[in-house]
Amino acid sequence: MTLWQGRFGDDGPSEDLLAFTVSLSFDKRLAGDDVIGSKAHVRGLERAKVLTPDEAAVVLTALDRVAEELAVGKLTFAPGDEDVHTAIERRVTEIAGAAGAKLHTGRSRNDQVATALRLYVKRELLTIARRVLDLQRVLYDRAREAGDAYLPGYTHMQRAQPVLLSHHLLAHGWALARDVDRLLDARGRLDVSPLGAGALAGSSLPLDPDAVAADLGFAARFENSLDAVSDRDFVAEALFAFALLGVHLSRLGEEITLWTSQEFGFLRLHDAYATGSSMLPQKKNPDIAELVRGKSGRLIGHLTGLLATLKGLPLAYNRDLQEDKEPLFDAVDQLQLALPALTGLIASAEFVLDRMQAAADAPEAAAVDLAEWLVERGTPFRDAHAIVGGLVRDSLERHVPLAELVVAHPALGEEAVALLEPGSAVQRRTTPGGAGPLPVAVQLDRFADRLAVDDERVS
C-alpha cells in the first residue's frame, strides 16, 4: 500500500513503476535519522495540539520500538514500502494504530527526506573530518621523527631544491587542513531544518518549525518552503569537499607509489599495508596508494553527476532529487575506508633516508644558492642566473665536476664551492614557511596548534 493510493484506482502501481522508482535498497541508511526527525515532528504535533499527550506518547513509543527493530535487523520491509520513510510510517501505524496514522500530519516526504538527509550529512561530515585529522596527526608525527632528514623537492617532476622531509610531509598536512575547513564550513551551511516546509508551501496547521529545528539540534529553520524542499546545495557542497579531499589524497597516493618504486627507493611499505602479485614472486605493491589515487576519480564523478542532475530542475521538489543519495553514500563509504588505510600505511612505512639524501645531494641542486650568493655580492640576479646556468651546462656537457668549475670561476671561487657540500642547500632556506630547519621548527609548532584547534572544532 503506497502513501498516495487514494488518488488512484484499484489496480495499483505497476511492477515496472515500482521497480524503477523504489529507493528502499539504498535510502534505508537514513532509517535512524528518519526516526529522529519523526520523533521531533511528533513532539511538534503535540505542542500544536494536533496530537493529544496520550497519542504522542503512543507514537513515540512505537518509534522507539521501530528504532530497536532497525538496530537488530528485525524490521521486515513490505512490498509496498517505496522507501525507508514509508516503511517506518507503516510499521509505526501497525504498532500504534489510529494514533500512528496521524504521524504524517503536517508533513510531506519532501521535507521529511530533506530533514533526514541533512541530519545524515551533518553527522558524516564530522566523521570524515575526524578521519582527516587522524591522517594529519600521523603526518605530523612522522614529520617530527624525520628531524634533519632531507630529500629533493620537485617541480615538473624534475629535482629542484633540497627540502626537509618534515617540510614535505607537512605540505600534505596543510592541504588536508583546508579540507577540514571545507568539511566544517559545509556543515555550518547545511545546519538548517527543512521540517515544516511540507510538500512545498508549509501548512495551515499551527506548527512551529523553529521549535522543531531546535529540538533536532539545527541552528535555524528554513526561510522559504520552496527552497527548503528543493535545496540540495548541501549535498553538492559535501561532494565537492569530498572530491577535493580525494584529489589531495590522490596526490599523496601518487607520491607513495613513486617513492616505493625501485627507481626512487625513498619508502618501504610495511608488509601489512602492501600486497603481492599472483604471478611475480618478487613484487610488493602499494595497492592502498593506487586505490586512493583511483577512487578520487570516482569522487569527482559523484560531484559532477549530481551537478548535472540539479542544473535542469525547476522548483520545488522533483523525483530527480532521489539521485542525490547513492553518490553521497558511496563517497562517504569510500572515504571511510580510504582514510584509515592510508593513515595506517604512512604510520607504518619506513623512509629510506640515505637514498633520499643521496638524491638531494647532487651539486646541481645548489644552483640557486650559487646564484643567490652572487646576488648577495652585488651581481644582478639575471646575470647570476646566467653565470650559474652556464656552469651547470658546461659541467654536464664536458663531464667536469661542478665544484671544479665553481672554484675556477672568477666571480665564485673557493668560498662559493662550500655551497655544494651535502646538506648545505637545505640549511640555507631561512624565510618563513620555507624548507630549512629554522622555519620548519616554527611550522611544526604552528601545525600542532592548528591540530589542537581543529580537534576542538570537530569535538
N, C-alpha and C positions, 0 to 999 in steps of 0.2 A: 504494500500500500504506500503510494507516494504522498508527499505533503501537499500536493497540488491537484489531487484527483477530482476534487469537487467540480472543477471547471470542465472536465472531460467526460466522455461517455463511459459505458460499462466495459468496453473492450480492453481498456488499459493500454499502457505504453507497449510498443513492440519490443521484442527481444533485441532487435538491431539497435534501436534507440538507446535502450538501457546499456547494452554492451559498449556503445560508443561514448556515452555521457557519464557513466558511473565513475566516481573518483575515490571510492572507498579503499581501493587497494593501496593508495598512497596517502590519502589525507587522514587515515586512521592514526597517523603520527600525531595529529593535533587533538587527539581524544582528551588528554589531560587538560590541555588549555581550553578546550570547549567546555569541559565540566566546570573549570574555574570561572569562565565567563558566564555560564548558565547560572551558577550559584549567586554571582553578583547580580544578575538580572532578576532572579527570584527575590532577592532581598530588596531590590528596587521596586518590584511589583508590590511587595508587602508595604513598603513605605508609601506607595501611591494608592494603597487600599484596593488594589485590583485583586490581590490575594489576601485572605484572612491570615492571621498569625498561625492558625492551625494548618491551613492549606500550605503555607510557606514551609512550615516545619516538615510536613509530609513530603513535599517535593525535594527539599534539601536533603532529607534522609535518603530519599530514592537516588539522588545524585551521588551521595556518598557511597551508596551500595554499588552503583554503576562504576564509580571510580575503583572500588575494590575489585569488582569483576574484571575490569580492564587490567588492573595491576597483575592479577594472577592468570590472565588469559581465559577467563570463564565467560566473557561476554560473547554470545553467539550472534553473529550477524545474519540478518534475514534477507531473502532475495529482493525485497523491495527497498532495502537500505541503499539509497543512491550514494550517500556519503556518510562520514562518521557523525555528522550533526544530526542527520535523520535517524541513524541507529541509536544514538543516545536518547533523543526525544522519545522514540518508540519504546525503548526499554524503561525509561522513567515513567511513561504512561502505563506500561504493564504493571509496574510496581506500585505507583501512586494512584492509579485510577483517574477519576474525574479531575482531581487536582493536578495531576501530571499533564492532562490535556490543556491546561492553562499556561504551561511553561513558555510557549511561543508567543504569548500575548505581547503586543507592542514591539515585536522583534521580527526581523527578516533574516533569512540565511545570509543576505548581503552584508548586514552589519555584524551578524554573528560570526561569519567566516573571517571577515576582516579583523575582528577582535581577537579571535583565536590565533590567527596568523601573526598579528602584531605581538601578542604575548610570546609566541614561539621565537620570533626573530629577536625580540628584545633579550630573551634569555640566551639564545645561541650566540649572539654577537659577543656577549660577555664570556661565554665558554671558549670561543675561538680566541678572544683577546688574552685569556689566561694561558692558553696553549702557546701563543706567540711569546708571551713573557717567559715561559719556561725555556723556549729556544733562545731568547735573548740572554737569559741568565747563564746558559751553557756557553754561549759565545763570549760573554763577559769573563766567566771563569777560565776558559781556555786562553783568553787574551791576557789575563793576569799571570797565568802559568808561563806564557811564552817569553816573558822577560825581555831580554835584548835580542832575541832571535829575529832575523830579518830575511826577506825574500825579494825577488824582483817584483816591482809594480809594473803593470802592463797598460799600454794604450795600443789600440789596433791589434791586439794580441801579440805585440812585439814588446820585448823588455824595454822598460823606460827608465825608471829610477828605483833604487832600493827603498823599501818601506819596512817598518817593523811589522812582524806578523800580527802583533796585537792591534796595530792600526788597521790592517786589512780585515781582521775579524770584526772589529767594531764598526767598520763601514757597513757590513751587513746588519749589525745590531741597530744602527741609527735608521736605516731604511725600514726595518721592522718596527721601530718606534713610531714612525709615521703611519704604519699600518694600524698600530694600536690606536693612534689618534683618530684615524678614519673610522675604525670599528665603533669607537665610543661616540664619535660625532654622529654617525648614522643612528646609533641607538638613541641619542638625545632627540633627534628629529622625529623618530617614529613613536616617541613616548606620548602618544595622543590616542585616546579611546574613541573608537567609532560607534560604540554601542549606544543605541538611542536614535541613530540615523534612520533606522527602519530599512525599507526597501530602497528609498531614495529621498523621502520628504519628511522624515520624522513621524510623529504620532499625534493623534488627538487625545491620547490618554495622558494623565498628569505625571509623566515620567521625569526623572531628574538625572540627565546624563552626567552632570558634574559629580553627583554623589556616587554614581556607578563608577565613573573614572577613578575617583579617589579610592573606592572600595577595591578596585583592581590594581591599584598602585601606579596608575598612569599619572603623568604630570599635568595633563589637561584633557579636556574633551574636545571633540571636533567643533569647528566653527561653521561648517557648511555641510549639510547632509548629503548633497550630491557628490561633493568632493570626498567625503568620508568613505562612501561605499565604492567609489571608483578608483581611489588612490592606491597605486602600487609602487609609488616612488620609493617607499621604504624597502621593498624587495629588490628593486633595481639598484638602489644605493648599496644595500648589503652585498649584492652580487658584484658590484663594482669594487667594493672594498675587498671582497674575497678574490676577485680576479687579479687585482694589483698585488695583493699579498702573494697570490700564486706566481706572479711574474718575479717577485723578489725571491721566492723560494726556488724558482726555476734557475735563476742566476746562481744561487748558491749551489744547487744541484749540478749545474754545468761546470762550475769550478771544481767541485769534488770529483766529477767524472774525469776532468782533465788532470787534476793533481794526482789521482790514483793510477793514472796510466804510467807505463814504464818510461815514456818519453819525458814526462815531468818528474814523477817519482817523489812528489812532495808529501804524500799522505798514504798511510797504510790503514786499511779498514780492519776493525775487529771482526773476527770470524762470525760473531753473532749478528752482524749488520752487513754481511755480504752474501752473495750467492755464487754457485759454481756453474759449470757448463755440463750439459748432458753428454757432450762428446769429447770436450777438450779438458783433460785432467788437470792441466796447469792453471786454469782460469780462476780468477777471483773477481767477481763482477760487482759494480756499485749500483745494484738494481734500485735501491731506495732513491738514490740521487737521480737516476734516469727516469723513474716513475714520477717523482716530484716535477721534473722538467716536463715530462709528457702530459701530466694532468693539468698543468697550467693552461694548455690549450683548451681543455675541457671546461675549465672555469671561465675562460674568456668566451667560449661558445655559449655557455648558460646566460651570460650577461647580454650578449648581442641578440640571442634568440628572444629573450624577454623584451628587450627594447623594440625589436621588430614587431612583436605582438602588441605592445602598448601603443605604438605610434599611429595605428589606424583606428583607434577606438573612440567613439563619441561618449559623452556622459550618458547614463551613470554606470550601473553595473552591466557588464556583458559576460556571457559564459566563457569568452576567450580568457578571462582572468583566471579560470581554473588552471591554465597553463603556467601559472607562476610558481606552483608548489614543487613539481618534480625537479626543475633545475635548482631551486633553492635547497631542497632537501639533499640532493646529490652533492651540491657544493659544500654544504655543512659536513656531510659524511666524509667526503674526500679529504677535507682539511683536518677533520678529527682523526683521520688515520695518518695523514702525511706528516703533520707537525710532531707528534711523539716519535715517529720513526726517524725523522731527520734529526730531532733533538738527541735521540739515543746514538745515532751514527756519529754525530760530531763529538758527543761526550766521550765516546769510547775509542775514537780514532787516534792514531799516532802520527804526529807531524815529524817528517824526516828533515830535521833542521840543518844537518850538514849539506844535504842536497839543495835545500833552499838557498842557503848562504853561498854555496859554490856558484849557483846560477846567478846570484846577485852581485858577485864579486868581479865580474868581467870589467876590465878597465873602462870600456865604453860607457858603462852605467854612470860613471862620474863625469861625463862630458859637460853637463850643465854646471857642475861645480867648478870645472876649469873656466868656463865662460864667466861665471859669477865672480870668480877670483880675479879675473882680468877687469871686470866691471868695477870691483872694489878699488882697483888701482887706476881708474880713470878711463879705461877703454869703453867706448860706446858699445852697448850690448850687441847691436847688429854686427859690428866689427869683430867682437869677441866670438860671437856665434860662428862667423865665417872662418876665423882662425882655427877654432877647435874642430869644426866640421871638416876642414881641410886636413887636419892632423889625423882624425879618425879615418877618413877616406884613404889617406896615404898609408896608414898602418895596415888596413885591410888589404889594399891592393899590393903593397910591397912585402906583406907578411913581416913587418917590423913591429916589435912591441911598442905600444903607445907610449909607455914610460920613456923609452929612448928618445922618441920624437919630442916629448914634452921637455925633457932635460935640455935637448939641443935647441929648442926654440928661444929666440932672444927675449920674447915677452913673457916667457914662463920660467923654465929653469928648474933647479933642484928644489926650491921651496914649493913649487906647484906640484911636483910629482908626488908629494906626500898625500895629495888628494886622491890618488889612485890606490892607496892602501886599502885592503879589505876592511869593510865596516866604516870607513871614513865618511862616505857619502851620506849614509843614513844618519850619522851623528850630527851632520850639518843642517838638518831640517829643523829649524827652531821657531818658525812662525806659528801663531796659534792655530790649532786644528790640523797642523802638519804631521808628518810621519816620523819625526825624530823622537828621541827619548823624553825630552822635556815637555813638549806639547802633548805627547801621548800619556804621560803621567797625569797631566791635568784632565785629559779627555777621559781616562779611566774613572777618575773621581766624579766627573760630571755625568758619565754614563751610569755609574752606581746610583747617583742622586735621581736620575731620570727613572731608573728601575723602581726605586722606592716610591716615587710619586705615582707611577703607573700602577704599581701593586696596590696602592691605596685606592686608586680610581676604579680598579676592577673588583675591589673588595666590597 
